Amino acid sequence: MDCKIICLWTVVLLLAIPGCRKADPFEKALGLQSRRVVLSAETGITSVTVYSNTSWTVHFFPEVSWAGLDRLSGRNTSGVYFSYAANYNLARKVALAFEAGGVRDTVWMVQKGGLANPSIALSPQTLSLGAGETSGSAAVTTNLRSDWKDVVWKIDYIDGNPDWITEVRLSETTLSFDLLPNTGDSVRKAVITLSHTDAEDNEIKAMLTINQNPA
């Protein structure tokens, strides 16, 4: 037989052998394709592959109204379809909590935000108040809409003893607070910061500086 023909058949057989082999089954109870999936802000659907040699379950953590799954359980290597609504606000996320054979693992589904130029603003940004027991406030302007519930505040005391700002109250329109009397002989200073961190770790914040005069 011609040498070229022999060589050709040898190559064909070598290429055919791997295709005839049956893929080995997954040898562990649970494995995931990814632990973090980033999605667009538009409505969509995507698949999540689950590797397993047994039955498995999945659920949302926490429960959300903007996403759904086509099933909550399966067996062996397969997967689920994750569907999600359009996001007109800040980036958001939800965990898919999988469990199989006593093993637990999580995929975070992160959906980008569709809100352009998110902001929080305070007016004024600085307040100077008298020495006695008093109150103060600043106007809040924001476009965070449904994300406002996740805005948090903190107080940093710069000068003077701590805890002289009390009863902080926050709404979408107003930041207000009460002050204890300043019995010292110098101005004391603190900063109240409003902030929000979205699912992609983007932080939005605004600060109010408070100066309280001495007696």
Order of alpha helices (4+ residues) and beta strands (2+ residues): alpha-beta-beta-beta-beta-beta-beta-beta-beta-beta-beta-beta-beta-beta-beta-beta-beta-beta
